[in-house]
C-alpha cells in the first residue's frame, strides 16, 4: 500500500458538533495564526446532530457575546412556558416548573435545532479561518514513537464490501497535529480506543446511557405555543419497570420537537424503546396536540447519563476529550450543549497556551484542572446523584430521592455522597424471567413503524462497503443472545438494523441491515455480550437531519 498523503496542523478536532466548533472558534480567538482543522463524518455540518433541544446560552454568551444579534437561529424562540408532567395511563399530573428544584429552571433558555446551531457555529469558525472538512470520517488514531497521539487518519473511500477497491477508490489522508481534540459525541469509536489505551476510566464510574428518539412535527397553528417546554416522566415505561421520559418543545414555524428517552439500564429484554415512544404519543394529553399535524423528521441518538462521577480523565499525551466524548450532560436538566461548548473552550485555551510555550504532543493537564474548577463542575456536582438515584430506587421513589438531594445541594447541606453506576449491558436479564411485551400496531397517523421512520431521517450509506457494525464473534447472536436474551438487538435498535430470520423454521440467522443505521450507538452500548463494535462507515454516510 502506498504511503498516505498528510497535512500538518497545530490542532485537529475530530467532530463538528457544538463542542468541536466551540474549541475551533476559541483557538482562533486566542491566536488567529493557529492552523486549525475540523473533521466531520456527516455529509455536512449538522447532518448528524440531534438533540431536543433546549439550550442554556451561558457558554454561547461567553464564546460569541453578540450571537442574538448575529443571525444565530437559536435566538428565535426563548422559553416562555415550562411544565413537568407525571403520566399514568390515561392521566397526567402537571407540575409548574416553579415547584421543581431551582437547578432545573429553564428561565433564560432557548429552544430550537442544535443542528442549525452547529451549522451557524461552523460559519463563524470558517470566517475565522478554521478549515472544516465534512464527509470525512476519522477512522484511525495516529501515534508517534513515544506513544503520544500525533493526529488521525480518515477512512478510505470507495472500498467494496469484500475489501476490494472500486473504481472511485480514494485512499484516506493523515492529518498530523501538535494536539488533537476528540469531540465525537456519545460513545465515539476513537474515543473508546483512547479510553482503553490510556486507561482514562480507571478512577471514574462506568458511563451509562439513555436512548433518545425524536420526531419533528408540523402542527395546527392554533395548538402552537412558541417557547412552551414540557417534560414528562412515568407512563408507559412504568409498565415494564424501566424509566425515562418524554419532551415536547414548541419551536419556530409552528413546529414541535417531541421525543422520548429510555434509560438503557433496563432489565427486561423485551423492552422496545421505539415502541415505547410510539405508545407515549397515544397518551390522551399528547395525541390531541399531534392530531391534524404532519410528522416531518425522525432520528435517534444515545445520551450520556452517568453525570459527574462518570467523567473520565480528560487528557493524554497529544490530546484530550471534549463534549459528549467525555460526558458532561446534566441529566435532570436534559442539557449538555452548554457544558459541551464550555469544555471545548477550556480545552482550546489550555492548548493555545501550550502551543505558545512551544509545547506539542504532551499532556495538557491545565485543561482538566481548569475544567474541574469551572462552572461545569459546579453544575454537575449538584446533580450527580440524580440518575443513579432513579436507577436504584425506580421512577417514583428515585425522583423523590434525587429531588431531595438536589434541594439539599442547592442549600449547601447535601452530603458528599457519590452513588455508583453499573454498565448498561450488564443489567439485561434472561428472557425467561419476563413475559413478552405486546405493543400496539401503528395507526400511521400518530404512531408509525421503524422503516417509515428511518426514511424521514434521510439516512443513506453506500450499500457496497464493509459493514461498520462489526461482530467480534459471528456465532454469539444466535448461540447466546437469541436463546438467553430473546435477541434484544431486534428491539433496542431504533432503526431496524438488526433482525433474526428463520427462527420459526428452526434455522435462525442474524441479519445486519447496516444501510439503515442512524449512528445512535445503542448497539455498541446495550449488547449484553458486548459483541458489537460500531466503527465509522465511509465518510458522508448516515443520517442527514434537517432542522433537528
N, C-alpha and C positions, 0 to 999 in steps of 0.2 A: 504494500500500500504506500502511495506517495505521501510525503510529509504534508501535513495540513498547513494552509496559509494561516498567518496570525496577524493580529492587530494589537498594539500596545495602548494601554490607558492608565491613568492614575487610579481610577476606581471603576470597577464593573459592578453593576447592580442587576441581579437576576430577579426579574419580576416587575411588571409595570402597573402595579396597583398603587393605592394611595401611600403606602409605606415607602416603596421604592422610589416613587416620583417625588415624595417629600424629601427624601435623602438627596436625590439628584439636584433638586432646586436649592436646598440648603448648601450643598457643596459649592455650587456656582455663586451663591450669595456671599459666601465667606471668601472664596477665591475664584474669580471668573476665569483665571488662566488654567484651572484644573481640567484635565481631559476626562470626561465622564460619559459612560455608556450605559444604557438600559436595554436589557433583553426582555422581550415579552413573547411567550409562546402562543398567545392568541393572535388571530389574524389582524387585529388592530388593538390599540389601547382601549381597554374597557370591554373587549369581547368576552372575556372570561370572568368579569367582575359581577358578583351577585351578592346583594345584601338587602335588608328590609326596605329602606334604611332610614333610621332617624339618627342624625349626626349631631354630636356635640361639637360646636365650632371652635373650641378652645385652641386646638393645635393649628387650625386653619387661620385663626386670628394672629397667632404667633408667626406663622410662616409667610402669609400674604395678607397683611392687615387691611388692605383695601378690596378684598375679594368680593364683598357685597356690591361694590360699585364697578367691578371689572368684568361683568358678564358671567360670573360663576353661576351655573344652573342650580346649585344647591340653595341659593338665596331666594328662590321663587316662592317657597312655601314654608314659613315659620310654623312651628307647632302652636296651635291655638286652643286645643281641647284634648284632654288626656284622661283616659279611663282604664280601669283594670276590671275585668270580668272573671268571676269564678263560675265555671259552667258545670251544670249537671245535665243529664239527658233531658232535653226539653225546657230547661230553665236556666236563668243566669242570675247572679247577684253582682250588681255593679258597684264598684268602689271608686269614687273620685280619687284622683291621684294625690289629693291633699291628705288622704288618710294613709298613704304609703310612707315608708321611711324617706326622709329628705334626700338621701343618697340616690333615690330613684326618680327624682324630679326631671321633667323634660322641658322646664321653663328655659327659654332662650335657644332651644334646639331647632333643627330644620329637618324636613322630610323630603326625600327625593331619590334620584337614581345615583347610586355610588359609581356605577359605570360611567355615567355622564360627568360626575365629578372627576373621575380618573382621566377622562378624555380632556377635560379643561386643564387639569394639572399637567397633562402631557404637553399641551400647547404652551403653558408657562415655562416648562422645562426646556422645550426646544427653542423658545425665544431667548433663553439664557445661554444657548449653545450646547445643551445636552444632546448627544446622539442617541436616538431611540430606534431600535430595530424590532418592530413587531413581526410575528410569523417565524421567529427563530427560537426554538426551544433549547435551553441549556440542558445538555444530556450527560455531561461528564464534568467532574471537578478535576482540575489540574493541580499537581503538587510539584514543588521544587525538590532538590536533592536533600533538603533538610526536613522534608515532610510538611512544609508550610503551603497553604493554598496560594497558587500563583495565577488563578483565573479559572475559566471554564471553557468547554468546547461545545459548540452547537451540534445537534444531531445531523447525520447525513440525510439528504433529501433524495427521493426517487429510488428507494430500496424496496424491492418486491417482498412479498410475504415469505418466500423461500430464501431470502437473503441475497438474491442476485440483483444486479444493477439494471434499472430500467433505462429507457432512452433519455429521460430527463434527470438522470442521476447527477447529484452535486455533493461533493464532499463537504462535511462540516468544517467550521473555522474555529481556530483557537483565539480567545480573547484574553490576553495577558494583562494582569493588573497588579499594581503595588498592594492594593487591598480589594477584596471582593465582598460585597454585601448580598446576603441571600434574603430575598423578600418574596418567596414563592407562595406565600399563603399557607393555609392549613395543610399539614401533612405533606409538605413539599418533598419530592423524590430525592433531590440532592441534599436537602436539609436532613432527611432521615439518615443518609450516609454519613454526613458530618457529625451528627449526634453520636453515632456509633464509633466513628474513628477517633473522636476527641473525648469520648465519654462525657458528653455535655449534660446528661441527665443523672449523673452519679449522685447529686445532692438535692434532687427535687422529686416531687411526687410524679407518678406517670401522668401524662396528658390524657384527658378524657374529652369526649366529643359529643356533639349533637348533630343530627342531620336536619338542615333547614331546606324546606321545599317551598317555592314561591310561585305565585301567579300574578300577572298584571291584568286588571280588568278595566274596560271602559264601562262606566255605569251611568244610569239615568242622572242627569244633572240635578234633578230635584232631590236626589238622595245624597248628593256630594257635599261634604263639609270640609273645605280646604283647611288642612292643618290638623284635622282630628286624628288622634292616635289612640288605638285600642289594643290592649294586650289581654290574652285570655289564658287561663290555666284550668286544669281539671279534665272534664269530659272531652274527647272519648277515651283518652289514654288510661283513665282510672279503671276502665273495664278490663284492661289487660295487666294491671299492676305496674304500668310504666308511667313515665312522667315527661312533661314538656309543656308546650303551649303554643298559642297562635297569635298572630298580629294582623291588624287592619290599619293601614296608613292611607289617609286621603291626601293624595298628591296633586300635582298640577294637571290641568286639562281634563277634568272630570274622570280621573283615573284613581283606582285604589290598588295598592300593593297589598296582597294578602298572602299569608304564609303560615307554615306550621313547623315547629321544631320538635323532633323526637330525640330524647336523650338516648345515646347509643349504648348505655349500660343495661338495657332491658334484658330480662332473663328468659322470657317466653320466645322461643324461636319462631313462633307463628305470627308474631307482631309484624305488620306490614306498614311501614311509615307512610308510604304513598297513599295507601287506602285509608289510614287514619286521617290524613289530611282531607281526602275526599269526603269522608264521613263528617268531619268537623264542619265543612262548608254547608252541610244539610241542617245544622242546628237552627231552630226557628228564630234565633236572634241574629243569624248571619245570612241565611239563604235570602231573605227579602231584600237585602242590600244588593245582591248579585242578580236577582231576577230582572229580566229585561235588558241585562248588560251583555257584554261580549268578552270572553277571555282572549287576550291578545299575545300573551307571552308566558313562558314556563321555564323554570330552571331549578337547580338544586346544588347545595354546597354543604360540606361538613363545616362545623363551627367548633373552635376551641372552647371548652367549658371547664378546664382544670383550674383556672384562676391563678392567683399569685404563687401558690405553692407548687404549681406545675411549670413555672418559668424556668427553663434550663440555664446553664452557663451560656452566656451570650457570645463571648469572644473566643477566638482560637488563632493560631499563627496565620496571618494573612487575611483574616476576615472576621465577619460577625453575622449574627442572625438579627433581623428586624421584623416588625409587624407580626402577622399571624404565623410566620415561620417559628417565632418564639412563643407566641400565645399570650396576648395582652387583652383579651376580651373581658369586659366587665359583664359577667353572666346575668345578674339580676337586672341590670340596666339594658341588656341586649345591645351592647355597643362595644365596638372595638376599633372603629375607624380613627377616632381621635387619638387613642393611645398608640395605634399603629403608626400614625403620622408622626407623633412626637418621638417615638423610638427611632424612626428614620432620621429625624432632625438631630437628635442627640448623637447618633452614630456618625452622621456627616460632620458634625462639629468636632468630634474627637478625631476622626480620620483626617480632617483638614489640618488640625494642629499637628498630628503625627507627620503628615507629609511636609508641612512647613519646617519641621525639625529634621527633615532628610531621612525619615524612617520609612521602611517598607517591609512587608511580609512578616511582621511581628504581631504579637497580640496587643491590640489597643485596649488595655484594661480600663482606661479612663471612661470609655463608653459605658461599660457596665456599672462602674462606680457612680457615674453621673445619673444613669437611669434609676438606679436603686435609691438615689437621693432626690428623685424628681416627683412631680405630681402624679406620674403614672403609679409609682409605688404607694403614695398616699391614698390614691383612689382604690387600688386593687386590694390593699391590705384590709381596708374597711369591709370588703365584701368577700373575703377569702373563704369564709365558711358557708356561703350561700348554696353553692352547688353540692358540696359533699353532705350538707345537712338534709337537703331534699333527697339525694341519692340514698342516704342512710335511713331516714325516717319516713320516706314517702311524701307524696304531694302535699297532703293537708298538714300533718304534724311537722314535716320538714320545712314547709313555708313559715309556720309559726316560729320554729327554732331559728331559721335563717333571719326572719324579720326581727326577732328579739336581739339576735347577735348584732345586726346592723344598727339597730337603735342604740344599743349599748356602746358600740364603737363610735357612733356619732356623738354620744355624750361623753366619750373618752373613759368609759368604765368597762369596756369589753375586755375579757380575759385574753391573753396572748396564746390562745389555743389554735393549733393548726390541724384541722381534720384531714383524714387520709383519703386517698383515692385508690381505686383498683382498675386495671386495664379493662376497657370495654369488651375486648374479645374474650376475656376470662369470665365474664358474667353470664354468658349464654349457657343455658342448662339443657339437659337432654329433652328431646321432644316427647318422650313417653311420660313426662311429668305434667304435660299440658294437653288441653283439648284444642284441636284446630279452630281458628277464628274464621267464621263465615262473614265476609264483608258484603255489603250491598253491591249489586251490579250498578255500573254508571248509568245515569239517566241522560248523559250527553247534553245536559242543559246547565247543571251546576257541577256535577261530578263527571269525571272522564277516565279513560284508560291511559296506561303509561305511554303507549306508542303514539297516540294522537297528541299527547302532551310533549313528548320529545320533539315531534315535528315543529312545535311552536318555539323550541329553543334554537332552531336553525343550526342544529348540530350536523357537522359534516366531517368525515375522515376519508382519506383515500383508502378504499377497501383493500387494495393490493399493497399492503405494507405489513411489516412484522407486528404481531399483536402486542400492544403496550400493556396488557393485563397478563402478567407472567405468572404461571403456576410453578411453584418450587417443586412440587411433586404432582404430576398429572393424574395420579390414581386417587389422591385424597378426596376430591369432591364426591366421587361415587363410593369409595371404600369407607369413608368416615363421615363426611359432612351430611350425606343423604340418609344413611341409616340411623345415625346418632342424633343429628340436629334437624332432620327433615329438610335438608337442603336450603338453609336460610338465605343464601345468595340470591335465590329466585325471588325473595321478598324484600330484603333490605336495599337492593339497588333501585333507585327511583327512576331508572331509565330502561329497565327491562333488558339489561346487558346479559344477564345470566339466566339460563333455563336448563331444566332437566327434561330430556325427551326419552321416550321408550320405557318409561317407568312402569306403566300398566302392562306392557308386553313382557316385562321381566328382563329387559335389556337396557338399563338406564345409561344415558350418556350425558355428559356435562358440556353444554354449548355456550360459547362466549361470543356475543354479538358486539364486538368491540367498536363497531362503527356508531353504536348508539350512545357511547359514553359521554356524559356531560362533565366529566372531570371532578366529580364531587368528592372522591377518595373514600367513600364509605366502605367499599370492599376491602381496601387496604387496612382499614381500622377494625372492622367488625368481624371479619372472617375468623371463626373460632379456632382454627388451626394455624392462623397466620400464614396461609399458603399462597395468598395472592399478593403479588408485588406490583404496584402501579408505577410505571415508568413513563416518561414523556413520549407521546406519539410524534409523528412527523410534524414539524412546526406549522402553525396555522390551523391545525385540526382542532375539533372540539366545537363547543357551542359558539354562537355569535349572538350575544344578548343585546337587544336594543332597549335602551331606557330601563335597564334592570339595575 
